[in-house]
């Protein structure tokens, strides 16, 4: 597909057709990079996206436990009250 650069103030832009936006899964904010002379536009990855589902699956599988035993500290022995 070909597109023309359009003026946007002092910059230029490319209008992306709606089907292209939907197929690429783009939202309001995108990441733009240049790699080997090619402009790459990707959707912005949300920080910690999918973590809650992964934690739920770990819990359901019984794998959500500590790897190491807790290490007691002076605070645990002297300052903490239950």
JOLINNOR-V559368 format. One record per residue. N is the residue number from 1. RES is the residue in three letters. SS is DSSP state (@ for helix, = for strand, . for the rest). PHI is phi as a letter, one per 40 degrees, with the letter a starting at -180 (none if undefined). Layout:
BEGIN
N&RES&SS&PHI / N&RES&SS&PHI
END
This chain:
BEGIN
1&UNK&.&none / 2&UNK&.&b / 3&UNK&.&a / 4&UNK&.&b / 5&UNK&=&c / 6&UNK&=&b / 7&UNK&=&c / 8&UNK&=&b / 9&UNK&.&g / 10&UNK&.&c / 11&UNK&=&b / 12&UNK&=&b / 13&UNK&=&a / 14&UNK&=&b / 15&UNK&.&c / 16&UNK&.&c / 17&UNK&.&c / 18&UNK&@&d / 19&UNK&@&d / 20&UNK&@&c / 21&UNK&@&c / 22&UNK&@&c / 23&UNK&@&c / 24&UNK&@&c / 25&UNK&.&g / 26&UNK&.&c / 27&UNK&.&b / 28&UNK&.&c / 29&UNK&.&b / 30&UNK&=&b / 31&UNK&=&b / 32&UNK&=&b / 33&UNK&=&b / 34&UNK&=&b / 35&UNK&=&b / 36&UNK&.&f / 37&UNK&.&g / 38&UNK&=&b / 39&UNK&=&c / 40&UNK&=&b / 41&UNK&=&b / 42&UNK&=&b / 43&UNK&=&c / 44&UNK&.&c / 45&UNK&.&c / 46&UNK&.&c / 47&UNK&.&d / 48&UNK&.&g / 49&UNK&.&c / 50&UNK&.&g / 51&UNK&@&c / 52&UNK&@&c / 53&UNK&@&c / 54&UNK&@&c / 55&UNK&@&c / 56&UNK&@&c / 57&UNK&@&c / 58&UNK&@&c / 59&UNK&@&c / 60&UNK&@&c / 61&UNK&@&c / 62&UNK&.&g / 63&UNK&.&c / 64&UNK&.&c / 65&UNK&.&b / 66&UNK&.&c / 67&UNK&.&c / 68&UNK&.&b / 69&UNK&.&c / 70&UNK&.&c / 71&UNK&.&b / 72&UNK&.&c / 73&UNK&.&b / 74&UNK&@&d / 75&UNK&@&d / 76&UNK&@&c / 77&UNK&@&c / 78&UNK&@&b / 79&UNK&@&b / 80&UNK&.&c / 81&UNK&.&b / 82&UNK&.&c
END
